[in-house]
Amino acid sequence: MSAAELTVDGITLTAGARTLVRDVSLTARPGEVIGLVGPNGSGKSSLLRAVYRVLRPDAGRIRVDGTDAWSLSVRQLARDVAAVVQESGADFDLTVREVVAMGRTPHKRLLDGDTPEDAELIESALRSVDATGLAGRPFDRLSGGERQRVLIARALAQQPSLLVLDEPTNHLDIRHQLDVLGALRRLPVTVLVALHDLNLAAHYCDRLYVLSDGEVTACGPPADVLTPRLLAEVYGVTAEVAVHPRTGSPHVTFVP
């Protein structure tokens, strides 16, 4: 597993007459955890869909280690980029272990079986999201939070160089939110993640990009970006921002 460099250069996305994302640029250096934050409808999910190649940009380019992402073969893209989306629509008639093993598919030839290395990667991925105890259970009988952890494990087993996640902590309880984001923080890969919780984003992300109405409003380290003025302008709320005494990260408190 190695880390890629991601470059998004002037991306514009439209749906009919509606502009979803307008002239957005961002960079993620190898090994960075980059957070996308912003209100609902600000363009976070649309931008991520362009990165993992579901929405084709109307303008601009996306490059992974200097190569246009849209020029990669499906197989090469699957080796380089893994995505965890909000609603997978997946209802696999498989065990949890079999679902996580699907992450190894891009690295195999047709009819190849699992190797001892595959087995270890699958076990490691399950441990990373505290899902070892779920391994033998049917995936379609899991709770929403359990499914989310398994789908993250599948992405980890894929061993990508770029990991893209859209609200990965949705449906997770507090402990598993911290476990999952901590695991992402420790991975030797580049991570692009959309988050609603600003305090989690402040603690786990190296840099933040704030989206509003499809455009980048601010970007930089969390301490520079998360200011009361920006939160008032982008979210329309009153907030206080202080340094957390235990973590040293910015901590946002919303004032009713």
N, C-alpha and C positions, 0 to 999 in steps of 0.2 A: 504494500500500500504506500503510495507516494502522493505528494500534494501538487496540484496543478495551479497555474495562474489563470484567473478568469478576467477577461476584459469585455465589458459591455460598452459599446461606443455609439452613442446617439440613437438609441432604439426608440422607434415609434410603432405603436400597435393600435389598430383600429378594429371596430366591429360595426360594419355598416357605416352610418354617419357619425358614430360615437368614437371619440379618441380615448383609448384606455390608458395608454402611456405615451408621453410626449417627450422626445429628445432626451432620454435618460441615459446617462453614462455612469458606470461604476467600475471599480477594480477590486479584485481580491487577490492579494499576494499569496504565494504558496504557504499553506499552513494557517492562514488567518481564518477567524470566525467573523463573518460579516453579517450584521443584522439589518433587516428591512423592517421599519416600523412606520406606522401611520394609521389613520382612521380606516374604517371599513370603506371599501370603494375607492381607495387611494391609488390602486394599481399594483399592489404588492404581488398578488397571486398571478396577475397577468404577466408581470415581468418575469416571475419564476417560470411560468409556462413557456415563455420564449427561450429561457436558458436551457430547460430540459427538453426543448424542441417539440412542443405541442402547438404553440402559436408562432407562425412565421412572421417576423417583423416586416412592416411596410417600408421601413427605412432603418439604416444602421446595421451594425455587425456585432456578433457575439463570437469571441475567440477563446478557446481553451488551449493553453500553452502555445498561443500564436496561430492555431489552426481554426479556421472558420467552423463553428460547431455544426452548421447546416451542410457542410461538405463531408462530414464523417459518415461512414457506413453505419447502419443500425447496430451492427455487432460492436464496432469500435466505440460508438457512443455509449453503449451499455457497459463497456469495460471502463470507460473514463468517467461517466456521470451516472449517479444514482439519485433518484428522487423519491421523496415521501410526501404525498399530497394529502390535503385535508379529507377528501372523500374519495377513497379508492374505488368504491363500487364493487370491491372484490368479495366474493362469497365462496371461497375455495372449499371444495369437499376433500380437504387434506388435513393432516395433522400439522401442528405448529412447526415441528421440525422439518416437515416436507415443504412448508411454505418458506421457511428461512433458507432451505437448501436451494430454492429457486434462484437465490441471489448468485449462486455459483454458475448458472447456465451460460452467461456470456464468455466464461473462461473454458468452456468444454466444446468438444466436437460432438456431432450427433451420435447418440447411443453410448457416450462415455458414462461410466459409473462414477460414484463418489470415491475419492481417494482418501487416505488417512489425513492428508492436509486439508481437504474439504471438510472432513468431519471435525477437525480441530477448529477451523474457522467458523463453522456453524455453532459449535459449542461456545466459542468465545463471544460470538455475536449475541447469543442467548443470554450469556452471563452479563454482558454489558448493559442490558435493559432489564435485568432481574426477571428473566422469563424461562430460566432453566426448568423450573417446576411445571411449566406449561407445555413442555416439548411434546408429550404424547397426547395432548388433548386435541379434539377437533377444532380447527380454526373457526368454523362457522358457529360454534357455541360459546365463543368468548364474548366478554363485555367489550364495549367500545374502547375503553382504555387499554385492555389487554391486547386487542387487535392492533391498536396503534403501536404498542411496544414491539409486537411481532413484526410489523411492517418495517419499523426502524431497524430491527435485527436483520431482516432480509436485505435491506440496503447496506448495512455494515458488512454482511457476508459477501456482498458483491465486490468489496474492496475497491471502490472507485477512487479516483484522484480528486474528484469534485463531488460533494454531497449537497444536494439542494432539498430543503425542507420547508414545507408550508404549514405553519402553525403546528409543529410536532408535539407541543405540550397540551393541545386540545384533548379533552377527555381524561387527562392524567391527573391523579391526585398529587398533592404537593411533593411527597417523597419521590415519586417517580418522575415528576418534572425536574427535580434537582438531579436525580440519577442520570436521566437521559441527557440533559444539557451538560452535565459534568463529563459524561462519556464522550460526547461530541467535542468538548473542549480538549480532551486528551488525545484524540485521534490525530495521526500524522497526515491529515488530508485538509483540503480547503473546504470550508463550510459556508454556504449562503443560506440564511434562515430567516423566514418571516415570523415575527413574534408580536403578540398583542401586549404581553406583560412587559412594561418598560423597565421594571426593576430586574427582571430576569435578563432582559437584553443588555442592561447596563453592566451586569456582573459578568456575563459569559461572552460577550462580543468584544472583539478588538476595536471595531469601528461600526458606526451606525449610518445608514442612509434613511433619511426621513422623507417619505412620499406624501404628497398632498395633491389631490386632483390630477394624478398621473404624472406629476413632475417631482424632481428632487428639490426639496426645500432646504435641506441642510445635510451635511455629511462630516464625519470626523469621529474622534474618540468620544465615547459616551459622556465624559465630563464636559466636553466642549459643546455637545449637541443638545443635551437635555437641560434646557434652561427654562425658568418660569415663563419667559417671554415667548419662546418657541412653542411651549405646550399650550399657551393661551391662543396663539395664532393658528396652530395646526389643529388642535383638539377642541378649542373653545372652552377650556377649563382653567380654573385657578389652581395652581400647584406650588408646593414648596420643594426645593431640591437641596439636599444636604449630603455630606459624605457619611456613609454608614460607618459607625465606630468600629465594627468588627471586620467588615469586608474591605473597607476603603473604597468601595464603589459608590457612584452616585445613587442616591435613594430618593424616589419621588413619592411625595405624600400629596394626595389630592384633597383640596379643601371644598367641602360641600357648599 
